[in-house]
Every structure is written in C-alpha cells, then in structure tokens.
C-alpha cells in the first residue's frame, strides 16, 4: 500500500489507471452495485496490505460527475460507514470526500468523489457480507482461494509482534558484550519498556536510566546496550538476572516478555580475523613492546641501587604526630600480613587486578584526606619509596618502618 496524506490528497495525485493500490468506480455505477463492489474491495484491500477505493472517476482517474452527497435521506459518509462495517472483522479505514476536481474532470454540484482508504490489517482474513473472502490481484478484486485464506489465518499469528533477547559482541569493540532486544516478526512493537532485575554488577550505576523506554522495535530497529566486558563476564554480570519487556501492537494489545538471561555461553569467543594480518601483527608487536617496557621499568624500580640511612627515633615521634591514622592502618595490616611490603593507593570502588603471588596492601583516598601529600612525608624521611610503573601509585615500605610498626614500642 502506497502511503498518501489524506489531509492534502487531491485528484491530481491519482494514477492514470487502476493498480494494486487503487480501484476506480464510475459515477454511473448504480448504488446497489457500488455497495457490493465497495464491501468486496474493503475485504480485498484489508487482506492484501491495504489500498484505496475511489468512486466517482473514470478508468483514467478523472472525475466523471461524482456521487451525490446524500443517498436517499442518508449522508454519503454515513452510507459508506454502514457498508464498510459489514465486513468482518472491520479493518481500520478513513473516508474523504473530494469536491474540487483540480482540473481532472468534472464534479457536479452537491456531489463528491469518494475515497475510502483501507489500512493494512493484522487481524485477517476479512470476510465480505456475501460470506466470501477477497484479495487484490493486480488491478482487480477477486475471491480468495482456500489455501490463500489459510495463509492469511497463519499470517495473523506471525503478524503479532514477537520480541526476544540476544547477547552479542559489540561491533568494532569485541571486548564489550551487549544485550539486545529484537523482533522475530514483521509487526512492530510500540511503546516498549525494558527492565533488568536485579541489575548486573556492571550496570549498578545505571539504575536511574531504567526502565528503558522506546517508541518502536521492529526488524529494522533492534535495541542493544552494553552489559559486561568479555573478561570475567560471568563474575561481573552476575547470576539469576531477568530481563522484563512490556510492549503493545498497533491495535493497542499488550504483550509481556520475561526471560532469565545468562551471559555464559551466549557469545562466541573473541576471534582474530585475517582481513588485515599485517596490521594485526604490527598491533601485537606494539603491545608486546609496551609490556616489555613495563616489566623492565618495574624490575628497575623494585630493586633500587640507592642505600637508605637508618632513621632516628625522633623521626618516628614526629611522623606519629603528623600522620597517626595512616600509621595505625599500616600497623594493623602488618600485624596481619608481616611479609607485606608493597602498597597502592586507589579510590574506593576501583578494581585492581594485581599479581596473585605478590601481596599488595591497599589504602583509599576517601579514608585519608590529602593522602598523597601525607605519604610524601614518609618519602622525605626515606621510610617508603615509590615504584609506580602504571597508572596506579605504588610504594614499598622500608624495613626500618616495618620494624618500627611491628615492634612493641610502636603499640
């Protein structure tokens, strides 16, 4: 069905002959014949994707007088309404009466060209008052064969909007996993609401954005959103997660969809294609070089060549007065982990993937205001020294500070 704007439509927009979308009837058609032809055409258009019935024009689409605005004592529009409503079930339709020929033929006084627009239907098959089903075959309305009627019945099921979910690797960024809602049928789902309960660990900062609300999801417009990273996807996404979707069809019918979503096994392994192997090899070499530099940097930093002088007892008295909270935390940690010597400083909530074979203590900016400046005091007294080799500040506790913190005198 070609789309037209009924508000601005006039006879100049009519084709010069009947086709799949337009059926013409002359003004000289008897009213009883017009009544039957209109009901059959409504059935045919509704069963065939929609179309337009034009009465009051000749075979070329030019007005040939028009139909009177009253049929007996009844308004033409009401007369048409009664005819269309005899089709079962009644499809959606619009009526327009055109009284200005716009240079295409003649329309008599108190007459009009009748336009009945029949919309595409998802509730077929539609039966005419003569108990037959009709379809459009080219420029003609014909009775439908039994197998076609059966196909239209089957189409009613598949024309309902059906949504499902799918995990995928994000295009051009395969380390990200996306969860998508997509349509299984051609019918659009409208006024869609999407919620996830409980929220995955990786989406807990997006609570205010849920539920997602979309005007439409169809075959051409799926909806995907990021939910996890490929690394440790199962741990970060979580378990017993459900997706809940609510939506409507064009007729206003409500549909719910709820399913448990499990990211494990739902996405393929990350693969390296061979579209540009030279570029891939160069990228891997660059990564390897960067990792090698980090390793060398760490080894050089962890094993400094400078020798540290032994601090005096007065120094410990001074730092106890200046930064007692940090020393108290270090003291507690060294009592639990006497062999720990390295620590990092990070914000709370940050995740640091360290070496499982190397015990690293952690101190948080939120627990110690001006943390970086306070640690500078310990650096100035050579009680700690920095060994940062990436974006996370990292330090080593000197043996003198460790001995002081774990001694009886420090308690």
N, C-alpha and C positions, 0 to 999 in steps of 0.2 A: 504494500500500500504506500503510494507516494504521499508525503506529508504536505498539506496545504494549510494556510492560515485562514480559517473561516471568517475572521473579522475583516480581512482585506480582500477576500476572494471575489472575483467578478468573472463575467463570461469571457473576457479576453484571455484568461488563464486556462480555459478548457482546451483539450487537444482537438485536433480536426477529425478524429474518428474514435470510436469506442476501442478500449483496450482492456487489459487485466484489471485496471483500477477504476475505469469509468464505464457506466452503462447509460445510454441515451434512450429517452422515450419522447415521442412527438406529442404536441398539444392536441392532435386529433384522436389520440388514444381514448376510447371510451373509459368512463370512470371505473366500471366493474373490471375491465381488463387491466387498467392501471393498478387497481387494488391487488389483483392476483400477481402481477409482474413485480410489484414493489415488495410484497411479502417473500416471494421466491428469491429476489435479488438480495434482500436483507439476510436470508438464510445463507445464500451462496457467498456473499462477501464475508459474513461472520465466520464461515467455515474455511475461508481461503485467505485470511490475513488482512481483511478489511478492504474498503473501497467506497465509491461514490455513485449514487443513483441520481441521475439528472433527468427531470421530466419537464417538457416544455421546449425541447430543442429538436432540430432535425439531425440526420445522420452525420452532419459535419460539425455539430456542436453549436449551431447558430439558432437563436431564439426564433420559434415559428408561431408566436402568438402568446404562449404561456397558458397556465391554468388559472381559472377564476379563484379569487381569494376566499370564496365561500363555495362549498359543495352542498347544495341544498341550503339548509339553515345552519350548517356547521362550518366553522372556520377551517380553512385548508390545513393549517398546522395541527388542529385537533384531529381532523380526519386522518392525517398521516400518523399521528401518535397512536391512534387506535389500531391501525393496520400493523405497525411495527411491533406493538405489544402483543400481537397474536403469535409471534414467533416464540418458540420455546427452546431453551431459556432465552429471555430477551437480552440481546447484546447491548453494549453501550453504543449510543448514536447521538448525532446532532442534526438539527434541521435549520436550513437557511432558505429564505425566500428572497429571490433577486428580482427587482423590478426595473432596473436600468440595464438595457442591453449593451451599453458601452460600444455601440457601433457594430455589434454582432447580431444582426437580425432585428426583429420587432417583438415587443411585449405590449399586449393590449392593455387598455385602461382597466384598473381593478383586477389585474391578473399578475402572475409572477412565474418565474422559472423556479421549480422546486429542486432543492439539493438536499439529499439525505446522506450524511456521512456515517458509515458503519465502521466502528473501530475494530482493530484486531482483537480476537477473543481467545481467552484461555479456558473457557468453560464449554467448548463444543462437545459433540455436534449440535447444531441448532436446527430445529425442525420447523418447516413452514406450516401454515394452517391446513394444507392438504395432506398432512402426515408424511411428507417426503422431505428428505434432506438434499440440499443443493450445494454445489460448488461452482467456482468460476473456472471456465475452460477457455483461455484466451479472452475473446471479447464476448463470450456467451455465458449464460447461467444455465447449468444442466443438472439433472438429477445425479446424485452421487451413487456409485456402485456400493455394494455391501462391504467390500474389502476397504473401500475408502472411508466409509462410516466407522468401521472398526479401527482404522488407523487414527481417525480423529479422536475416538474414545481413548486410545492409547496415548495420544499426544496430550490429552488433558492431564494425565499423571505427570508426564515428563515436562509439561509446561509450568508446573508449580516450581517456585524457586526452591532449590535444594543447596544448602551450604555445607561445607566440610572444612577440616583444618589440614595443614601440611607444614612440615618443617623443611627448610632448605638452607644451603649455604648462601650467604649474601653475595650477589653478583659483584665481581671485582674486589671482593673483600672476604675471602673464604674463611678467615679465622672467626667470623661472626656468624652465628646461627639465627635465622629468622623464623618466626611462626606466622603463618598466613591463613587467611580465610578466603576461600574461593568457591565459585559457583559450579555446580555439576550439571545444571540445565540452562537453557537459553533464557528462561524467565528471570527478570531482575528481582533481587531482594532489596527492598527500600526501608528507610528508617532503621538502619541496623545498629544494634548496640552490642559491644563486645567487652566481656569482663573476664578476668582471670582470678581464681580464688583457690588457695591463698596465693598471694603474689610470690613469684620466684625470688630467690635471694638477689639476683642481678637486677630486679625491677622494683625493689622496695622504695627507691627514691622517685618512682613514677606514679605513686598512689593517687595523686591529685589529678592525673590525666585520665583515669579510668572512671566509668566505662568509656571506651572509645565510641564515638557516635559518627556514623557515616550515612550519607543520604542514599547511596546505592552501592551494591556489589553485584557485578554480573561477570560474564565470561571475559569481557574486555577490561574489567576493573576489579581485580583481586586486591586484597589489602594485606600487606606484610609489615611486620615490625620486629626490631631486634629484641632477642630474649636472653641470649647467652653467648659466651665465647666457646670456641671449639675445645680449647684446653680446659680440662676438668669440667666439661659441660654438665655431666650428671650431678656432681657435687654442687656446682654453682646454681644450677636450675632448680634442683630440689625434687622431691617425690610427692605423690598424691596431689598433683596440680590439675585443676579442672578448668576448661575453657567453657564459657557460657555465652551463647549468642541468641539474641532475640531479633526478629525481623518480620516484615509484612510483605505481602504481594500487592500487585496493582489494584486488586479488588478490596484491599483492606483486611485480608485474612492474616491471622497471627501465626507465626511459626517459632518454636523454640528449638535450640540445638545445644546439647551439653555433652561433653566427652572428656575423659581423662587423657591428658597429654604427657607423653614420656619422650624426652629428647634422646635417650639412649636408643641407638639402632634406627633412628628416624632420619638421619642424614648420612650421606656417603662419606667415606674417608677423603680427606683433602688430597687431591692428586696434582701432579705437576705435568702439564701438557707439553707437547712438543711443537707448539706453534712457532716458538721463537727460542730454540735451545741455546743459542749463543748468548742471548740476553739473560736467560735464566742462569747459565753458568757464571756469567760475569757478576750477577747479583749474589750468588752463593759465595763466590770468591771474596767479594766485598764484605759479606757478613763474617766469613771465616777470619779475614784480616782484622776486623774490628774486635772480634772475640779474643784473638791472639794478643792484641794490644792491651785489652783489659786484663788478661791473665798476667802479662809481663808487668803491667802497672801495679797490680795487686801484690805480686811477689816482691817487687822492689820496695813497695810501701810497707808491707808487713814486716820486712826484715831491714830496718834502717841501720845505717852504719854509725850513727852518732851514739855517743855514750852519755848517759844521763847521770848527773851528780845526785848524790843521796840528799834528800831534803831534810831540813832540821825539824825538830819538834815544834818550834814556833810556827812553822808554816801550817801544820795541821790545826793548831789552835786558831790561826787566822781564818782558814777556809771553813772550819766548823761554825764560826760566827757569820761568815758571808753566805754560805750555801748549805745550811744544815739539812734541808729537805732532800736535796739530791744525794748527799752523802748517806742519809738514812735509807733511801731506796737502794742505793748501791750496796750498803752494808747488808740489808735483808737478802738481796739477790745473791751475794757472795757466800752468805751462810748456807743458802740452799744449793748453790752451784759453785763450789770452791775453785773449780778449774776454769770458770768462765773468765775471759779477759777482753773480749770484744763486745762492743755495744753499738747500736744505731739509734738515731732519734727520728721519729716519724709522727705524723698526726694520727689521732685515734681513728679507727675505721679503715686505715690503709692496710693493704695486704702485701707482705714482703715474702717473696719466695727465696729463702736462703739455702745454704748448704746444710742438708740434714746431718752431716758428720761434723759440723762445726757449730758449737753452741754460741748463739748470739743473744745478748740481752737487749731489751727494747725499753726506751724511755720516750714519753709522749709530750709534745709541746703543750697540750692542754693542761697537763698535771703540773708543769713547771713554767710559769711565765718567764720570758726572757731566757729561755733555756740555752740558746746558742751563746749568748753573752756570758752566762754563768759558767758554761763549760770552758770558755776562753780563760777563765781564772785558773782552772786546773791545768790547761795547756801552758799557761805562763809559768807555772811552778813545776812544769815537766812531770806532772802526775798522770797525765794522759797525753796521747798524741794521735793526730788524725791520720786515717788511712783510707779516706774516701776514694773509690775508684769507679763509682757510677753516680746516679742521681740521689742516692741515699747517704747522708752524712754518717760516717763510720769512724769509731775510735777504738784505741787499745788502752786498757788500764795497766799502768805500770805496776811492777811487783812491789814497789815501795807503798803505793796507795792500797793495793790489795792486802798487803801485810798489816797496814795500819787499820783498815776497815774490819779485818777479821781478828785483830788482837783483842785481848781482854781490856786493854787500856782504852779502846775505842768504844766500848759498850757503855 
